[in-house]
């Protein structure tokens, strides 16, 4: 897998395309959002074995056991080189302990939900997670 020479423009177009997209299991959840970013930048779609195979959180867990390494984090560990958050560059994958997204510098974009201090959903869809919340990264080359 190698990034296209136009990877930055391709990533920007992908992010713009999903600026108002909502979270949906099996078509645009965090794993498939990141997989789509990889495909935009490299042509390789790590989500292909999973796309359209489930529609619920339980279905996603079953698909990761059947087609992956048991869970999302372990599956991505097997597909990409793991890197420390401090070495993540634009376009690399990031993990915040429960979701995967794509780095754009000081932030990562992920598909998910933002909650307030009481656990209420305040935003669903494309959300921004600051670097300080990343616990792991994956190199997308």
C-alpha positions in Angstrom: 0.0 0.0 0.0 1.4 3.4 -1.1 -0.2 6.8 -0.9 -1.1 8.3 -4.2 0.8 11.4 -5.2 -2.5 13.2 -4.8 -3.2 11.7 -1.4 -3.7 15.1 0.5 -6.2 16.3 -2.0 -7.9 12.9 -2.0 -8.1 12.9 1.8 -9.5 16.4 1.8 -12.2 15.5 -0.7 -13.1 12.4 1.3 -13.4 14.4 4.5 -15.5 17.1 2.8 -17.7 14.4 1.4 -18.5 13.1 4.9 -18.6 16.5 6.6 -22.3 16.0 7.3 -22.5 12.2 7.2 -24.0 10.3 10.1 -22.8 7.2 11.9 -24.3 4.0 10.6 -23.2 0.5 11.5 -21.9 -1.5 8.5 -21.7 1.4 6.1 -20.2 4.4 7.9 -19.0 3.5 11.4 -15.6 4.5 12.7 -13.8 1.5 11.2 -15.3 1.9 7.8 -14.8 5.7 7.9 -11.1 5.1 8.5 -11.0 2.4 5.8 -12.6 4.8 3.3 -9.9 7.3 4.1 -7.2 4.7 3.5 -8.9 3.8 0.2 -9.0 7.5 -0.8 -5.3 7.9 -0.1 -3.9 4.6 -1.3 -6.5 2.7 -3.3 -6.4 -0.1 -0.6 -9.7 -0.7 1.2 -9.1 -2.5 4.5 -12.8 -2.4 5.2 -13.8 -4.4 2.1 -14.3 -7.7 4.0 -16.6 -5.9 6.5 -18.5 -3.4 4.4 -22.2 -4.2 4.2 -21.8 -7.4 6.4 -23.5 -6.0 9.5 -26.0 -3.4 10.7 -25.6 -3.4 14.4 -22.9 -3.1 17.1 -23.3 -6.9 17.8 -23.0 -7.6 14.1 -19.8 -5.6 13.9 -18.3 -7.6 16.8 -19.2 -10.9 15.0 -17.8 -9.6 11.7 -14.5 -8.7 13.5 -14.3 -12.2 14.9 -15.1 -13.8 11.6 -13.0 -11.6 9.2 -10.6 -9.8 11.5 -8.5 -10.5 14.5 -11.3 -10.5 17.1 -11.8 -6.7 17.7 -11.2 -3.5 15.8 -7.9 -2.5 17.5 -6.3 -5.9 17.0 -7.5 -6.1 13.4 -5.9 -2.7 12.6 -2.7 -3.8 14.5 -2.5 -6.7 12.0 -2.9 -4.5 8.9 -0.8 -1.4 9.8 2.4 -0.6 11.6 1.6 0.6 15.1 3.1 4.0 16.1 3.1 6.1 19.2 0.6 9.0 19.0 3.5 11.6 19.1 4.7 10.2 15.7 1.3 10.2 14.0 1.3 12.3 10.8 -1.5 13.7 8.6 -3.4 10.8 7.1 -2.3 8.2 9.6 -4.9 6.3 11.7 -5.5 7.1 15.4 -7.1 5.3 18.2 -8.7 7.1 21.2 -9.4 3.9 23.2 -12.7 3.1 21.6 -12.8 4.6 18.1 -10.5 4.9 15.1 -10.1 8.0 12.9 -7.7 9.8 10.6 -5.2 12.4 11.7 -5.3 15.8 10.1 -2.6 17.3 12.4 -3.4 18.4 15.9 -6.8 16.7 15.6 -8.3 13.5 14.1 -11.6 13.2 12.4 -13.8 10.2 13.4 -17.4 9.2 12.8 -19.1 8.8 16.2 -20.7 10.8 18.9 -19.6 13.6 21.1 -21.1 13.6 24.6 -21.3 16.2 27.3 -20.1 15.6 30.9 -23.4 13.9 31.7 -23.3 11.5 28.8 -25.8 13.2 26.6 -25.1 13.1 22.9 -24.4 16.6 21.7 -23.2 15.7 18.2 -23.3 12.7 16.0 -21.4 12.2 12.7 -18.0 13.6 11.9 -16.3 14.7 15.1 -12.9 16.1 16.0 -10.7 14.4 18.6 -7.6 16.3 19.9 -4.2 14.7 19.8 -4.1 14.6 23.6 -6.8 11.9 23.6 -5.0 9.6 21.1 -3.6 6.4 22.7 -2.2 4.7 19.5 -1.6 5.4 15.9 -1.2 3.3 12.7 1.0 4.4 9.8 -0.8 4.6 6.5 1.9 4.6 3.9 
